[in-house]
Amino acid sequence: MKLIATRHAETNYNIKDLVNYDPTVNVFLTENGIKQAENLAEQLKDFNFDTIYVSRLKRTKQTADIINRYHGQTLIINELLDDTRNGFEGRSYSEAKGWRDSQPDPTSARYMDRYESVNDMTNRVQQFINYLKQRHRDNETILIVTSSHLIKQLRMLHGEITMQELLNTPAKHATYYEFDI
């Protein structure tokens, strides 16, 4: 199966350096983000997607809606695609990253011992991959629209980047990656 995974386009929270994983918070594409999503849609228009998955976050649905103008698929929401639930909702990304990086093991650290660690996120992404393998045939092409952390997890699980790169390199907005699963 071919998996095309893309990060959503730029949001109002991205330009403010804020964390969002709560789908009830009104985080939305900026004007620049809409243009990014339109450019991405042009790049993806010739793909034949059998299914399109999005997270519960408004920004991924907005990006997917723009892409889907060329495909006419029903968007399937899957919470396994949500952004990392790290405990820093509405706070700066720099603060969240600073806390994580200051921990003895940044990959297993859970803020306040109850939020999601990097390793928890890795397990969630693997769970989604297993879900796809059970639900879809080898000859299908699947699009997912999700967040930076999930894109980086996919890239790490497929040997494209290391854990260190996952921890320190953001995924670009409205950029897609191809994986064979």
KALIN-V352789 format. One record per residue. N is the residue number from 1. RES is the residue in one letter. PSI is psi as a letter, one per 30 degrees, with the letter a starting at -180 (NA if undefined). OMEGA is omega in radians with two decimals (999 if undefined). Layout:
n=N res=RES psi=PSI omega=OMEGA
n=N res=RES psi=PSI omega=OMEGA
//
This chain:
n=1 res=M psi=k omega=3.10
n=2 res=K psi=k omega=3.09
n=3 res=L psi=k omega=3.03
n=4 res=I psi=j omega=-3.10
n=5 res=A psi=k omega=3.13
n=6 res=T psi=k omega=3.01
n=7 res=R psi=k omega=3.04
n=8 res=H psi=l omega=3.08
n=9 res=A psi=l omega=-3.07
n=10 res=E psi=k omega=-3.14
n=11 res=T psi=l omega=3.04
n=12 res=N psi=e omega=3.11
n=13 res=Y psi=e omega=3.12
n=14 res=N psi=e omega=-3.09
n=15 res=I psi=f omega=3.06
n=16 res=K psi=g omega=-3.14
n=17 res=D psi=h omega=-3.10
n=18 res=L psi=k omega=3.12
n=19 res=V psi=k omega=3.01
n=20 res=N psi=k omega=2.98
n=21 res=Y psi=f omega=-3.13
n=22 res=D psi=j omega=-3.09
n=23 res=P psi=f omega=3.13
n=24 res=T psi=f omega=3.12
n=25 res=V psi=k omega=-3.06
n=26 res=N psi=i omega=3.05
n=27 res=V psi=k omega=-2.98
n=28 res=F psi=l omega=3.12
n=29 res=L psi=k omega=3.01
n=30 res=T psi=l omega=3.05
n=31 res=E psi=e omega=3.08
n=32 res=N psi=e omega=3.11
n=33 res=G psi=e omega=3.10
n=34 res=I psi=e omega=3.10
n=35 res=K psi=e omega=3.10
n=36 res=Q psi=e omega=-3.13
n=37 res=A psi=e omega=3.09
n=38 res=E psi=e omega=3.08
n=39 res=N psi=e omega=3.10
n=40 res=L psi=e omega=3.12
n=41 res=A psi=e omega=3.09
n=42 res=E psi=e omega=3.14
n=43 res=Q psi=e omega=-3.05
n=44 res=L psi=g omega=-3.00
n=45 res=K psi=f omega=-3.10
n=46 res=D psi=f omega=3.03
n=47 res=F psi=k omega=3.05
n=48 res=N psi=j omega=-3.11
n=49 res=F psi=k omega=3.05
n=50 res=D psi=e omega=-3.11
n=51 res=T psi=k omega=3.05
n=52 res=I psi=k omega=3.10
n=53 res=Y psi=k omega=3.06
n=54 res=V psi=l omega=3.01
n=55 res=S psi=a omega=3.10
n=56 res=R psi=f omega=-3.05
n=57 res=L psi=k omega=-3.07
n=58 res=K psi=e omega=-3.07
n=59 res=R psi=e omega=3.13
n=60 res=T psi=e omega=3.11
n=61 res=K psi=e omega=3.11
n=62 res=Q psi=e omega=3.13
n=63 res=T psi=e omega=-3.13
n=64 res=A psi=e omega=3.12
n=65 res=D psi=e omega=3.13
n=66 res=I psi=e omega=3.10
n=67 res=I psi=e omega=-3.02
n=68 res=N psi=f omega=3.06
n=69 res=R psi=f omega=3.13
n=70 res=Y psi=f omega=-2.96
n=71 res=H psi=f omega=3.09
n=72 res=G psi=h omega=3.12
n=73 res=Q psi=l omega=2.96
n=74 res=T psi=k omega=3.13
n=75 res=L psi=k omega=3.12
n=76 res=I psi=k omega=3.12
n=77 res=I psi=k omega=3.10
n=78 res=N psi=j omega=-3.07
n=79 res=E psi=f omega=3.04
n=80 res=L psi=f omega=-3.14
n=81 res=L psi=f omega=3.14
n=82 res=D psi=l omega=3.13
n=83 res=D psi=l omega=-3.12
n=84 res=T psi=k omega=3.11
n=85 res=R psi=i omega=-2.93
n=86 res=N psi=f omega=3.12
n=87 res=G psi=g omega=-3.09
n=88 res=F psi=g omega=-3.14
n=89 res=E psi=k omega=3.09
n=90 res=G psi=f omega=3.10
n=91 res=R psi=l omega=-3.05
n=92 res=S psi=k omega=3.06
n=93 res=Y psi=e omega=3.14
n=94 res=S psi=e omega=3.10
n=95 res=E psi=e omega=3.14
n=96 res=A psi=e omega=-3.14
n=97 res=K psi=e omega=3.11
n=98 res=G psi=e omega=3.11
n=99 res=W psi=e omega=-3.11
n=100 res=R psi=e omega=-3.09
n=101 res=D psi=f omega=-3.14
n=102 res=S psi=f omega=-3.11
n=103 res=Q psi=l omega=3.13
n=104 res=P psi=e omega=3.06
n=105 res=D psi=j omega=-3.08
n=106 res=P psi=f omega=-3.10
n=107 res=T psi=f omega=-3.12
n=108 res=S psi=f omega=-3.11
n=109 res=A psi=k omega=3.07
n=110 res=R psi=j omega=3.13
n=111 res=Y psi=k omega=-3.12
n=112 res=M psi=g omega=3.11
n=113 res=D psi=g omega=-3.12
n=114 res=R psi=f omega=-3.13
n=115 res=Y psi=l omega=-3.01
n=116 res=E psi=k omega=3.05
n=117 res=S psi=l omega=3.05
n=118 res=V psi=e omega=3.11
n=119 res=N psi=e omega=3.06
n=120 res=D psi=e omega=3.13
n=121 res=M psi=e omega=3.09
n=122 res=T psi=e omega=3.12
n=123 res=N psi=e omega=3.13
n=124 res=R psi=e omega=3.12
n=125 res=V psi=e omega=3.08
n=126 res=Q psi=e omega=3.08
n=127 res=Q psi=e omega=3.11
n=128 res=F psi=e omega=3.10
n=129 res=I psi=e omega=3.10
n=130 res=N psi=e omega=3.08
n=131 res=Y psi=e omega=3.14
n=132 res=L psi=e omega=-3.12
n=133 res=K psi=e omega=3.14
n=134 res=Q psi=e omega=-2.99
n=135 res=R psi=f omega=-2.99
n=136 res=H psi=l omega=3.13
n=137 res=R psi=l omega=-3.10
n=138 res=D psi=f omega=-3.06
n=139 res=N psi=g omega=-3.12
n=140 res=E psi=l omega=3.03
n=141 res=T psi=k omega=-3.06
n=142 res=I psi=k omega=3.01
n=143 res=L psi=k omega=2.93
n=144 res=I psi=k omega=3.06
n=145 res=V psi=j omega=-2.97
n=146 res=T psi=a omega=-3.03
n=147 res=S psi=l omega=-3.06
n=148 res=S psi=e omega=-3.07
n=149 res=H psi=e omega=-3.13
n=150 res=L psi=e omega=3.08
n=151 res=I psi=e omega=-3.13
n=152 res=K psi=e omega=3.09
n=153 res=Q psi=e omega=3.10
n=154 res=L psi=e omega=-3.13
n=155 res=R psi=e omega=3.11
n=156 res=M psi=e omega=-3.13
n=157 res=L psi=f omega=3.11
n=158 res=H psi=g omega=3.01
n=159 res=G psi=g omega=-3.13
n=160 res=E psi=e omega=3.11
n=161 res=I psi=l omega=3.11
n=162 res=T psi=l omega=3.05
n=163 res=M psi=e omega=3.12
n=164 res=Q psi=e omega=3.09
n=165 res=E psi=e omega=3.09
n=166 res=L psi=e omega=-3.09
n=167 res=L psi=f omega=-2.95
n=168 res=N psi=f omega=-3.08
n=169 res=T psi=j omega=3.12
n=170 res=P psi=l omega=2.98
n=171 res=A psi=k omega=-3.12
n=172 res=K psi=k omega=3.07
n=173 res=H psi=k omega=2.99
n=174 res=A psi=h omega=3.07
n=175 res=T psi=k omega=-3.12
n=176 res=Y psi=l omega=-3.13
n=177 res=Y psi=k omega=-3.14
n=178 res=E psi=k omega=3.12
n=179 res=F psi=k omega=2.94
n=180 res=D psi=k omega=-3.11
n=181 res=I psi=NA omega=999
//
